[in-house]
């Protein structure tokens, strides 16, 4: 499921934290470390050769760290004169046939990524490669811990019962490290209490059917139905259940009219306190 992983890095302590999190994944996987150099709009002089040489030395240190964990590591340093770093990341993901991009989120409720500006936000909104946005239980600047040691132990999987959501659940159940899945549906609207009650009952029945289909001795499955704003309820459930990860489809029902990632996936990734895995839908 996760054959090749692309990890953008800016050599900060946050990017080192991401490397530590990768150790949670199976070893012997292919990892591509990427650093993108972009000329600053305010710089009067730019020496790309010097920056490239410095970046290659720094990325080699990170490569050696991952190799010590038995990963197969390739490094790439890309220099762009102008344009969007997020587009460069997606281009490299395509060229390397990556199945997952791992990036970081800094600060509660802010998807800012490993780079200055809106790189992670743009990869989230406009990308087409599966994306893992990491968050940590500890404060920034301190040593991270809990999520990385148990990234797949308890996963919340929101669903609107669309085909895209079904594919996301299938993706998660295919990860052998997953120990527990919380299937969740949020009833977002209803014209009457009776209609809401009917939708709650129907959603519970559908979730239980999915649970019976995917549950196995090594995989525990729980079902959750809430009423309210979907992103808020997803984030709140993940906190209540002390989930290690939220995994959801990039789009839901009616997504073919949307050019960017669905609003529920985007808002969940923006406000959640937990790592969020966005499983991309294919047009």
Secondary structure, 3 states (H helix, E strand, C coil): CCCEEEEECCCCHHHHHHHHHHCCCCCCCEEEEEEEEECCCCCCCCCHHHHHHHHHHHHHHHHHHHHHCCCEEEEEEEEECCCCHHHHHHHHHHHHCCCEEEEECCCCCCCCCCCCCCHHHHHHHHCCCCEEEECCCCCCCCCCCHHHHCCCCEEEEECCCCHHHHHHHHHHHCCCCCCEEEEEEEECCCCCHHHHHHHHHHHHHHHHHHHHHHCECCEEEEEEEEECCHHHHHHHHHHHCCCCEEEEECCCCCHHHCCCCCHHHHHHHHHCCCCEEEECCCC
